[in-house]
């Protein structure tokens, strides 16, 4: 017998026990006015079930619950988003949220009855009770989204919409599910309580109040039974729907790399990844690359953390088509230099010229756990809308088919070169540490950045695999690009770099 079947049998047995207790209590009291038994309640329910009004009452109560839940969820989520983005919005919203979380339901019902029509009271009350729950859960989820993913989104140049769709919404899914589960149960209690006091024409709460007034206890119990069954079915329906939102491995891709309206003219006009850098007001002709105007450099850069200097008047030029290796003990500022060039560190002094289009292999893998390997690689160019290496495939009439297919083929080629082809439809959680790192490496190379920053790119790889990857990829992926290689391995620096800087 499976666990699921066992649970069903236990549920039936427990229900039978409590029905027996109910029947025994009714027999001992022997007064339907005080405690009608299960049979009397079912008989009364059967009589109600043949009337049209019975179903009208159910329909209106269910509709009020759905309307209040939907409005509460969307309003709570929207206000949470703006509060996440704005300190002042958070401060302004915190007072009403705190107030409605603390005030008793009956107090809200009594006031709303004074200012709203009876048919709307339950919806307004339910909204005021559920909104703070959604707002609090979604805001806490947004605040918990990893800063590493936010930095990844910046490197991948994702738009606000793309960040919301591919990072924030999947990242806060557990909090969203928790909020919906909570308001699914609370909505029934709030709506029925408001209906009892506001007495709208059609509602289960109104019928319960009538049964109380006319001392029709079996009718009261029948409506209580209906509310309990509907509430349980409602929550079960919500729970089943939420289970479908769990992260699961999938085949193919969820991401579209080429925007539908992009055309050849649009690609020609795409200059957002230029490498000329900013005008810092001085010449760098005395650098090692004399005669060449460097597009990427640091001049007199100083950076401290908690008052401790990490970089002091530091100079660096990364030449076109050159691999520059940074070496040195931990804490000397290698990763800090990379983050400054990538635009992830801004609190420094000195001059920096860096491109907008940077591909960054972080020390951490930073794979999004809800996207499969194929889409984690594709994320590298999602914010750019097109695979640069495939631009030649676009036709003059604006057809995107060739570009999209060329991008997908490049992903397949990178996966094959990095020996992760069999993982393309798997989620990161199913991979080993070494595989995750190779997926991150594929994403970095797929990004086709004007500058490529590789922070310890071969960590965790055995010697044979590292050599195969270098032989297949290195020259192809680094030729005609500016590459900053951060490594602790002298052999890698000597074998792969044109220049080595030791900090």
C-alpha positions in Angstrom: 0.0 0.0 0.0 1.4 3.4 -1.0 1.8 6.3 1.4 -0.9 8.2 -0.4 -3.4 5.4 0.0 -2.5 5.0 3.6 -3.1 8.7 4.3 -6.6 8.5 2.7 -7.5 5.5 4.9 -6.3 7.3 8.0 -8.3 10.4 7.0 -11.5 8.3 6.6 -11.0 6.6 9.9 -10.4 9.9 11.8 -13.5 11.4 10.1 -15.6 8.4 11.1 -14.4 8.6 14.7 -15.4 12.3 15.0 -18.8 11.8 13.3 -19.4 9.0 15.9 -18.4 11.4 18.7 -20.8 14.0 17.2 -23.7 11.5 17.0 -23.0 10.3 20.6 -23.0 13.9 21.8 -26.3 14.6 20.1 -27.8 11.4 21.6 -26.7 12.5 25.1 -28.1 16.0 24.7 -31.2 14.7 23.1 -32.3 18.2 21.9 -32.0 19.3 18.3 -32.3 22.9 19.3 -29.0 22.6 21.2 -27.1 20.0 19.2 -28.6 18.3 16.1 -27.0 15.0 15.1 -25.2 14.2 11.8 -28.3 12.6 10.3 -30.5 15.6 11.1 -27.9 17.9 9.7 -27.6 15.9 6.4 -31.4 15.7 6.1 -31.7 19.5 6.4 -28.9 20.0 3.9 -30.7 17.7 1.5 -33.8 19.9 1.8 -31.7 23.1 1.1 -29.9 21.5 -1.8 -33.1 21.4 -3.9 -33.6 25.1 -3.7 -32.3 27.7 -6.1 -31.5 30.2 -3.3 -29.1 27.7 -1.7 -26.8 27.8 -4.8 -27.2 31.5 -5.2 -25.9 31.9 -1.6 -22.9 29.7 -2.3 -22.1 31.4 -5.6 -22.1 34.9 -4.1 -19.9 33.9 -1.1 -17.4 32.1 -3.4 -17.4 35.1 -5.8 -16.6 37.5 -2.9 -13.8 35.2 -1.7 -12.3 35.1 -5.2 -12.6 38.8 -5.9 -11.1 39.7 -2.5 -8.2 37.2 -2.9 -7.3 38.4 -6.4 -7.4 42.1 -5.6 -5.5 41.5 -2.4 -2.8 39.5 -4.1 -2.2 42.0 -7.0 -2.4 45.1 -4.8 -0.1 43.5 -2.2 2.4 42.4 -4.8 2.4 45.8 -6.6 2.8 47.8 -3.3 5.5 45.4 -2.2 7.4 45.9 -5.4 7.3 49.7 -5.1 8.3 49.5 -1.5 11.2 47.3 -2.4 12.3 49.9 -4.9 11.5 53.0 -2.8 12.4 53.7 0.8 9.7 56.3 1.1 7.0 54.1 -0.3 8.0 51.5 2.3 7.7 54.0 5.1 4.4 55.3 3.9 2.9 51.8 3.5 4.2 50.4 6.8 1.7 52.3 8.9 -1.5 51.0 7.3 -0.1 47.5 6.9 0.8 47.4 10.6 -2.6 48.8 11.6 -4.6 46.3 9.6 -2.5 43.4 10.8 -3.2 44.4 14.5 -6.9 45.5 14.4 -9.6 42.9 15.1 -11.7 41.7 12.2 -14.9 42.7 13.9 -13.8 46.2 14.3 -13.1 46.5 10.6 -16.4 44.9 9.7 -18.4 47.3 12.0 -16.8 50.3 10.4 -17.0 49.2 6.8 -20.7 48.5 7.3 -21.1 52.2 7.9 -19.5 53.3 4.7 -20.2 50.6 2.1 -23.2 48.8 0.7 -24.0 45.4 2.1 -22.9 43.5 -1.0 -19.4 45.0 -0.9 -18.7 44.9 2.8 -17.3 41.3 2.8 -15.0 42.0 -0.2 -13.6 45.2 1.4 -13.1 43.5 4.8 -11.4 40.5 3.2 -9.2 42.7 1.2 -8.1 44.7 4.3 -7.3 41.5 6.1 -5.4 39.7 3.2 -3.5 42.7 1.7 -1.0 43.0 4.6 -0.2 39.2 4.4 0.5 39.4 0.7 2.5 42.6 1.0 4.6 41.3 3.9 5.4 38.0 2.3 6.2 39.4 -1.1 8.4 42.2 0.3 10.3 39.8 2.5 10.8 37.6 -0.6 12.1 40.4 -2.7 14.5 41.4 0.0 15.8 37.9 0.2 16.6 37.6 -3.5 20.3 37.0 -3.7 22.5 40.0 -4.4 24.6 37.7 -6.6 21.6 37.2 -8.9 21.1 41.0 -9.0 24.7 41.5 -10.1 24.3 38.7 -12.6 21.3 40.5 -14.1 23.4 43.7 -14.3 26.2 41.9 -16.1 23.7 40.3 -18.5 22.2 43.7 -19.1 18.7 42.5 -18.3 15.9 45.0 -18.5 13.6 45.6 -15.5 10.9 43.4 -17.1 13.5 40.6 -17.7 14.7 40.9 -14.1 11.2 40.7 -12.8 10.3 37.7 -15.0 13.5 35.6 -14.8 14.9 36.5 -11.4 12.5 38.2 -9.0 9.3 36.2 -9.7 10.9 32.8 -9.6 13.1 33.9 -6.6 10.1 34.9 -4.5 7.9 31.9 -5.5 8.1 30.3 -2.0 6.8 33.5 -0.4 4.1 33.9 -3.1 2.9 30.4 -2.5 2.9 30.9 1.3 0.9 34.2 0.9 -1.7 32.6 -1.3 -2.1 29.6 1.0 -2.6 31.9 4.0 -5.2 34.2 2.4 -7.0 31.2 0.9 -7.9 30.1 4.4 -8.4 33.6 5.9 -10.6 34.8 3.1 -13.4 32.4 4.0 -13.4 33.4 7.6 -13.3 37.1 6.9 -16.0 37.0 4.2 -18.4 34.8 6.2 -17.9 37.0 9.3 -18.6 40.1 7.3 -21.6 38.6 5.7 -23.1 37.7 9.1 -23.0 41.3 10.2 -23.7 43.1 6.9 -26.5 40.7 5.8 -26.3 41.0 2.0 -29.2 39.5 0.1 -27.4 36.4 -1.1 -24.7 34.9 1.2 -24.0 31.9 3.4 -23.3 34.2 6.3 -26.8 35.8 5.9 -28.5 32.4 6.0 -26.5 31.4 9.1 -27.7 34.6 10.8 -31.3 33.8 9.8 -31.0 30.3 11.2 -29.8 31.7 14.5 -32.7 34.3 14.7 -35.3 31.6 14.0 -33.6 29.0 16.2 -33.2 26.6 13.3 -30.1 24.9 14.6 -30.1 22.0 12.1 -30.1 24.6 9.3 -27.3 26.5 11.1 -25.2 23.3 11.3 -26.0 22.5 7.6 -24.6 25.9 6.5 -21.6 25.4 8.8 -20.9 22.1 7.1 -21.2 23.7 3.7 -18.8 26.4 4.6 -16.3 23.9 6.0 -16.5 21.7 3.0 -16.2 24.6 0.5 -13.3 26.1 2.5 -11.4 22.8 2.5 -12.1 22.3 -1.3 -11.1 25.9 -2.0 -7.8 25.5 -0.1 -7.1 22.1 -1.8 -7.8 23.6 -5.2 -5.4 26.5 -4.5 -2.8 24.0 -3.2 -3.0 21.9 -6.3 -2.6 24.9 -8.5 0.5 26.0 -6.5 2.1 22.6 -6.8 2.2 23.1 -10.5 4.5 26.2 -10.0 7.3 24.2 -8.5 10.7 24.3 -10.3 11.0 21.3 -12.6 13.4 20.2 -15.3 12.1 20.9 -18.8 13.2 20.3 -22.4 14.0 23.1 -24.8 14.1 26.7 -23.9 11.9 29.3 -22.2 13.9 32.2 -23.4 13.7 34.0 -26.7 17.0 35.5 -27.5 15.9 37.6 -30.5 13.1 40.1 -30.1 10.3 39.7 -32.7 10.6 43.2 -34.1 14.3 43.5 -34.4 15.6 43.9 -37.9 18.9 44.3 -39.8 18.7 48.1 -39.4 18.2 47.6 -35.6 21.4 45.5 -35.4 23.3 48.0 -37.4 22.3 50.7 -35.0 23.2 48.7 -31.9 26.1 50.5 -30.4 25.4 49.9 -26.7 28.4 47.8 -26.2 31.1 50.1 -27.3 34.5 49.8 -25.8 35.7 53.4 -26.1 35.1 54.0 -22.5 34.6 57.4 -20.8 36.6 60.5 -21.3 38.7 60.9 -18.3 40.5 64.0 -19.5 44.1 62.7 -19.8 46.3 60.7 -22.2 47.5 57.2 -21.5 50.2 57.2 -24.1 52.9 56.2 -21.6 51.3 52.8 -21.1 52.8 49.5 -22.3 50.4 49.8 -25.3 52.0 53.0 -26.5 50.7 54.0 -29.9 47.4 52.3 -29.2 44.5 54.2 -27.6 43.4 52.0 -24.8 39.7 51.6 -24.3 39.9 49.8 -21.0 42.0 51.1 -18.2 42.3 52.1 -14.6 44.3 55.2 -13.7 45.2 56.1 -10.1 42.4 54.0 -8.6 42.2 53.6 -4.9 39.7 51.5 -3.0 39.2 50.7 0.7 36.9 48.3 2.7 36.1 49.4 6.2 39.0 51.8 6.2 41.5 49.2 5.0 43.1 50.0 1.7 42.9 47.3 -1.0 44.1 49.4 -4.0 46.3 52.4 -3.8 46.8 54.6 -6.8 46.6 51.5 -9.0 47.1 51.7 -12.9 46.0 49.0 -15.4 45.5 48.8 -19.1 43.8 45.8 -20.8 44.8 45.9 -24.5 42.6 44.9 -27.4 43.2 41.3 -28.3 45.4 40.8 -25.2 45.0 38.5 -22.2 46.1 40.2 -19.0 46.6 38.0 -16.0 46.3 39.2 -12.4 48.1 37.2 -9.7 48.7 37.7 -6.1 47.7 36.4 -2.6 44.1 36.6 -1.5 43.0 40.0 -0.3 45.3 42.0 -2.7 42.4 43.3 -4.8 42.2 41.1 -7.8 38.5 40.5 -7.7 38.0 44.1 -6.7 39.7 45.3 -9.9 37.5 43.0 -11.9 34.3 44.2 -10.2 35.3 47.9 -10.8 35.8 47.2 -14.5 32.5 45.4 -14.6 30.7 48.3 -13.0 29.8 46.3 -9.8 31.9 48.5 -7.5 31.4 52.2 -7.6 32.8 53.6 -4.4 36.4 54.3 -5.4 38.7 57.2 -6.4 40.6 57.6 -9.6 39.7 57.2 -13.3 38.2 54.2 -15.0 37.3 53.5 -18.6 35.4 50.3 -19.2 32.9 48.9 -21.7 29.2 48.5 -21.1 29.4 45.0 -22.6 31.3 42.9 -20.1 31.2 39.1 -19.8 32.1 38.0 -16.2 32.9 34.5 -14.9 32.4 34.9 -11.2 34.1 32.7 -8.6 30.6 31.6 -7.7 28.6 29.8 -10.3 25.5 32.0 -9.9 23.2 29.7 -11.9 19.5 30.4 -11.6 18.0 27.2 -10.0 14.7 27.6 -11.8 16.2 27.7 -15.4 17.7 24.6 -17.0 21.3 24.5 -18.2 20.4 25.6 -21.7 18.6 28.8 -20.5 21.2 29.5 -17.9 23.7 29.7 -20.7 21.4 31.7 -22.9 20.9 34.2 -20.1 24.4 35.6 -21.0 22.9 37.3 -24.1 19.2 37.6 -23.1 19.5 41.3 -22.3 21.3 42.0 -25.6 18.5 40.5 -27.7 20.8 38.8 -30.2 23.9 36.7 -30.5 26.6 39.0 -32.0 28.4 36.1 -33.7 25.1 35.4 -35.6 24.4 38.8 -36.9 25.5 37.9 -40.4 22.6 35.5 -40.6 19.9 38.2 -40.4 18.2 39.1 -43.7 17.5 42.6 -45.0 13.7 42.1 -44.5 14.3 41.6 -40.8 13.9 37.8 -40.5 15.1 36.6 -37.1 14.9 32.9 -37.7 18.5 32.5 -38.7 19.8 34.5 -35.8 17.9 32.6 -33.2 18.9 29.2 -34.6 22.6 30.3 -34.8 22.4 31.4 -31.2 21.0 28.0 -30.2 23.7 26.2 -32.2 26.4 28.2 -30.5 25.0 27.1 -27.1 25.1 23.5 -28.3 28.7 23.9 -29.5 29.8 25.5 -26.2 28.1 22.7 -24.2 29.9 20.1 -26.4 33.3 21.8 -26.0 32.8 21.9 -22.2 31.5 18.3 -22.1 28.0 19.2 -20.6 25.8 18.4 -23.6 23.9 15.8 -21.7 22.9 18.3 -19.0 21.2 21.0 -21.3 17.7 20.1 -20.1 18.6 19.6 -16.5 18.2 22.0 -13.6 21.4 23.2 -11.8 20.4 21.4 -8.6 20.9 18.1 -10.5 24.5 18.9 -11.4 27.9 18.4 -9.7 30.0 21.3 -8.6 32.3 20.9 -11.6 29.4 20.8 -14.1 27.9 23.9 -12.6 31.2 25.8 -13.1 31.4 24.7 -16.7 27.8 25.9 -17.3 28.8 29.3 -15.8 31.8 29.3 -18.1 29.6 28.6 -21.2 27.3 31.4 -20.2 30.3 33.8 -20.0 31.7 32.9 -23.4 28.2 32.9 -25.0 27.7 36.5 -23.8 30.2 37.7 -26.5 31.4 40.6 -24.3 33.8 43.2 -25.6 35.7 42.4 -22.5 35.8 39.0 -20.8 36.7 38.7 -17.1 37.6 35.2 -15.9 37.9 34.8 -12.1 39.6 31.5 -11.4 38.1 29.9 -14.5 39.7 26.4 -14.1 39.1 25.9 -10.4 37.8 22.4 -9.6 38.7 20.9 -13.0 41.0 18.0 -13.3 44.1 18.4 -15.4 42.9 16.4 -18.4 39.5 18.2 -18.6 41.2 21.6 -18.2 43.6 20.9 -21.1 40.8 19.7 -23.4 38.8 22.8 -22.6 41.8 25.1 -23.3 42.6 23.3 -26.5 39.0 23.6 -27.8 38.0 27.0 -26.6 40.7 29.3 -25.5 42.0 30.7 -28.8 38.5 30.9 -30.3 36.9 32.7 -27.4 39.7 35.1 -26.5 41.0 36.2 -29.9 40.3 39.9 -30.7 38.9 40.4 -27.2 40.2 42.1 -24.1 40.6 39.4 -21.4 41.3 39.8 -17.8 42.4 36.4 -16.3 42.5 36.1 -12.5 44.4 33.1 -11.3 46.5 31.7 -8.5 48.2 29.2 -10.9 51.4 30.5 -12.4 51.4 27.9 -15.2 48.0 29.1 -16.4 49.1 32.7 -16.4 52.4 32.0 -18.2 50.7 29.7 -20.8 47.6 31.8 -21.5 48.4 35.4 -20.9 50.2 38.1 -22.9 51.1 40.0 -19.7 51.2 39.1 -16.0 50.6 41.6 -13.3 51.4 40.5 -9.7 49.7 42.4 -6.9 
